[in-house]
């Protein structure tokens, strides 16, 4: 009986190792076929990535998750005050927000669900969303917008549509280039660019 038990334990261990190796090989193949702006991707071996099917959409999800997940610290910002002014953020809030160096955390919760958490001394916020599904978003300064986030060409495209006539539409684009997370915020003819480094 003890010999059979030992044999069974070795069989389970060998099978588990084969599954891990197969998953790593599959993810490596996906990684070699996917890039964000020419940057090779490192295949992540998280369980939620292993479960993704080998469809084009799933490969994009694997690529984005492995590259963009994590905590990012703001290191550069250009024209942010003008962007905030364009979308209607008040002067006091603009001055406070402009002086901050926030950290953002991007998390792939599972399936098509993601979170973008922002931490600062001014305010902490959480944005949870499902890809390709519209929802009502409340911005950190209190505006309510109709939003949708989509993966397109290795970028996370965040479209905000006004609900109230006095508000403004906005387009936020996030992507990885080199070792930085880049974010552009556009409303009307005003464009702001912000760059983050991984913590």
KAHU-V638628 format. One record per pair of residues at least 6 apart in sequence whose C-alpha atoms are under 8 Angstrom apart, sorted by the first residue. I is the first residue (numbers start at 0). J is the second residue. D is the distance in whole Angstrom. If there is no record, write none. Layout:
i->I j->J d->D
i->I j->J d->D
This chain:
i->22 j->44 d->8
i->22 j->49 d->6
i->23 j->42 d->8
i->23 j->44 d->7
i->26 j->42 d->5
i->26 j->43 d->7
i->26 j->44 d->8
i->26 j->49 d->8
i->27 j->41 d->8
i->27 j->42 d->6
i->29 j->42 d->8
i->29 j->58 d->6
i->29 j->62 d->8
i->30 j->39 d->7
i->30 j->40 d->5
i->30 j->41 d->6
i->30 j->42 d->6
i->30 j->62 d->7
i->31 j->39 d->7
i->31 j->40 d->7
i->33 j->39 d->7
i->33 j->40 d->7
i->33 j->58 d->8
i->33 j->59 d->8
i->33 j->62 d->7
i->34 j->40 d->6
i->34 j->62 d->7
i->34 j->153 d->7
i->35 j->62 d->8
i->35 j->152 d->8
i->35 j->153 d->5
i->35 j->154 d->8
i->35 j->174 d->8
i->35 j->175 d->6
i->35 j->176 d->7
i->36 j->153 d->8
i->36 j->175 d->7
i->36 j->176 d->6
i->38 j->176 d->7
i->38 j->177 d->6
i->40 j->62 d->7
i->40 j->65 d->7
i->40 j->66 d->7
i->41 j->65 d->7
i->41 j->66 d->7
i->42 j->61 d->8
i->42 j->62 d->8
i->42 j->65 d->6
i->43 j->61 d->8
i->43 j->65 d->5
i->47 j->109 d->6
i->47 j->110 d->8
i->48 j->61 d->6
i->51 j->57 d->6
i->51 j->58 d->8
i->51 j->61 d->8
i->52 j->58 d->8
i->59 j->150 d->8
i->59 j->153 d->7
i->60 j->150 d->8
i->62 j->153 d->8
i->63 j->153 d->7
i->63 j->154 d->8
i->64 j->106 d->8
i->64 j->107 d->6
i->66 j->175 d->7
i->67 j->105 d->7
i->67 j->174 d->8
i->67 j->175 d->7
i->67 j->180 d->7
i->68 j->104 d->7
i->68 j->105 d->5
i->68 j->106 d->5
i->68 j->107 d->7
i->69 j->104 d->5
i->69 j->105 d->5
i->69 j->106 d->7
i->69 j->197 d->7
i->70 j->102 d->7
i->70 j->103 d->6
i->70 j->104 d->4
i->70 j->105 d->7
i->70 j->197 d->6
i->70 j->198 d->6
i->71 j->102 d->5
i->71 j->103 d->5
i->71 j->104 d->6
i->71 j->180 d->7
i->71 j->195 d->5
i->71 j->196 d->5
i->71 j->197 d->4
i->71 j->198 d->5
i->72 j->100 d->7
i->72 j->101 d->6
i->72 j->102 d->4
i->72 j->103 d->7
i->72 j->195 d->5
i->72 j->196 d->5
i->72 j->197 d->6
i->72 j->198 d->6
i->73 j->100 d->5
i->73 j->101 d->6
i->73 j->102 d->6
i->73 j->193 d->7
i->73 j->194 d->6
i->73 j->195 d->4
i->73 j->196 d->7
i->74 j->100 d->7
i->74 j->193 d->8
i->74 j->194 d->6
i->74 j->195 d->5
i->74 j->196 d->7
i->75 j->193 d->6
i->75 j->194 d->5
i->75 j->195 d->7
i->76 j->191 d->8
i->76 j->192 d->6
i->76 j->193 d->4
i->76 j->194 d->6
i->77 j->191 d->6
i->77 j->192 d->5
i->77 j->193 d->6
i->78 j->190 d->7
i->78 j->191 d->5
i->78 j->192 d->7
i->79 j->97 d->7
i->79 j->191 d->5
i->79 j->192 d->7
i->79 j->193 d->8
i->80 j->93 d->6
i->80 j->94 d->8
i->80 j->97 d->6
i->81 j->189 d->7
i->81 j->191 d->8
i->82 j->184 d->7
i->82 j->185 d->7
i->82 j->186 d->7
i->82 j->189 d->6
i->82 j->190 d->6
i->82 j->191 d->6
i->83 j->93 d->7
i->84 j->90 d->8
i->84 j->93 d->7
i->85 j->167 d->8
i->85 j->186 d->7
i->85 j->187 d->8
i->85 j->189 d->7
i->86 j->166 d->7
i->86 j->167 d->5
i->86 j->168 d->8
i->86 j->169 d->8
i->86 j->186 d->7
i->87 j->166 d->7
i->87 j->167 d->8
i->88 j->140 d->7
i->92 j->140 d->8
i->95 j->121 d->7
i->96 j->121 d->7
i->99 j->119 d->7
i->99 j->120 d->8
i->99 j->121 d->8
i->100 j->119 d->7
i->101 j->117 d->7
i->101 j->118 d->6
i->101 j->119 d->5
i->101 j->120 d->8
i->102 j->117 d->6
i->102 j->118 d->5
i->102 j->119 d->7
i->103 j->115 d->7
i->103 j->116 d->5
i->103 j->117 d->4
i->103 j->118 d->6
i->104 j->114 d->8
i->104 j->115 d->6
i->104 j->116 d->5
i->104 j->117 d->6
i->105 j->113 d->7
i->105 j->114 d->6
i->105 j->115 d->5
i->105 j->116 d->6
i->106 j->113 d->6
i->106 j->114 d->5
i->106 j->115 d->6
i->107 j->113 d->5
i->107 j->114 d->7
i->108 j->114 d->7
i->111 j->129 d->5
i->111 j->130 d->5
i->112 j->127 d->7
i->112 j->128 d->6
i->112 j->129 d->4
i->112 j->130 d->6
i->113 j->127 d->6
i->113 j->128 d->6
i->113 j->129 d->6
i->113 j->130 d->8
i->114 j->125 d->7
i->114 j->126 d->6
i->114 j->127 d->4
i->114 j->128 d->6
i->115 j->125 d->6
i->115 j->126 d->5
i->115 j->127 d->6
i->116 j->123 d->7
i->116 j->124 d->6
i->116 j->125 d->4
i->116 j->126 d->6
i->117 j->123 d->5
i->117 j->124 d->5
i->117 j->125 d->6
i->118 j->124 d->7
i->122 j->139 d->8
i->124 j->139 d->7
i->126 j->136 d->8
i->128 j->134 d->8
i->128 j->148 d->8
i->129 j->148 d->8
i->130 j->147 d->7
i->130 j->148 d->5
i->130 j->149 d->5
i->130 j->150 d->8
i->131 j->147 d->6
i->131 j->148 d->6
i->131 j->149 d->5
i->132 j->147 d->6
i->132 j->148 d->7
i->133 j->145 d->7
i->133 j->146 d->5
i->133 j->147 d->5
i->133 j->148 d->8
i->134 j->145 d->6
i->134 j->146 d->5
i->134 j->147 d->7
i->135 j->143 d->7
i->135 j->144 d->6
i->135 j->145 d->5
i->135 j->146 d->6
i->136 j->143 d->6
i->136 j->144 d->5
i->136 j->145 d->6
i->136 j->146 d->6
i->137 j->143 d->4
i->137 j->144 d->6
i->138 j->144 d->8
i->142 j->166 d->8
i->143 j->161 d->8
i->143 j->162 d->7
i->144 j->159 d->6
i->144 j->160 d->6
i->144 j->161 d->5
i->144 j->162 d->6
i->145 j->159 d->6
i->145 j->160 d->5
i->145 j->161 d->6
i->145 j->162 d->7
i->146 j->157 d->7
i->146 j->158 d->6
i->146 j->159 d->4
i->146 j->160 d->6
i->147 j->157 d->6
i->147 j->158 d->5
i->147 j->159 d->7
i->148 j->155 d->7
i->148 j->156 d->5
i->148 j->157 d->4
i->148 j->158 d->6
i->149 j->155 d->6
i->149 j->156 d->5
i->149 j->157 d->7
i->150 j->156 d->6
i->153 j->174 d->7
i->154 j->172 d->7
i->154 j->173 d->6
i->154 j->174 d->5
i->154 j->175 d->8
i->155 j->172 d->6
i->155 j->173 d->5
i->155 j->174 d->6
i->156 j->170 d->7
i->156 j->171 d->6
i->156 j->172 d->5
i->156 j->173 d->7
i->157 j->170 d->6
i->157 j->171 d->5
i->157 j->172 d->6
i->158 j->168 d->8
i->158 j->169 d->6
i->158 j->170 d->5
i->158 j->171 d->6
i->159 j->168 d->6
i->159 j->169 d->5
i->159 j->170 d->6
i->159 j->171 d->8
i->160 j->167 d->7
i->160 j->168 d->5
i->160 j->169 d->7
i->161 j->167 d->5
i->161 j->168 d->5
i->167 j->186 d->7
i->168 j->186 d->6
i->168 j->187 d->8
i->169 j->184 d->7
i->169 j->185 d->6
i->169 j->186 d->5
i->169 j->187 d->8
i->170 j->183 d->8
i->170 j->184 d->6
i->170 j->185 d->5
i->170 j->186 d->7
i->171 j->182 d->7
i->171 j->183 d->6
i->171 j->184 d->5
i->171 j->185 d->6
i->172 j->181 d->8
i->172 j->182 d->6
i->172 j->183 d->5
i->172 j->184 d->7
i->173 j->180 d->7
i->173 j->181 d->6
i->173 j->182 d->5
i->173 j->183 d->7
i->174 j->180 d->6
i->174 j->181 d->5
i->174 j->182 d->7
i->175 j->181 d->6
i->178 j->196 d->7
i->178 j->197 d->8
i->179 j->194 d->7
i->179 j->195 d->6
i->179 j->196 d->5
i->179 j->197 d->7
i->180 j->194 d->6
i->180 j->195 d->5
i->180 j->196 d->6
i->180 j->197 d->8
i->181 j->192 d->7
i->181 j->193 d->6
i->181 j->194 d->5
i->181 j->195 d->6
i->182 j->192 d->6
i->182 j->193 d->5
i->182 j->194 d->6
i->183 j->190 d->7
i->183 j->191 d->6
i->183 j->192 d->4
i->183 j->193 d->6
i->184 j->190 d->6
i->184 j->191 d->5
i->184 j->192 d->6
i->185 j->191 d->6
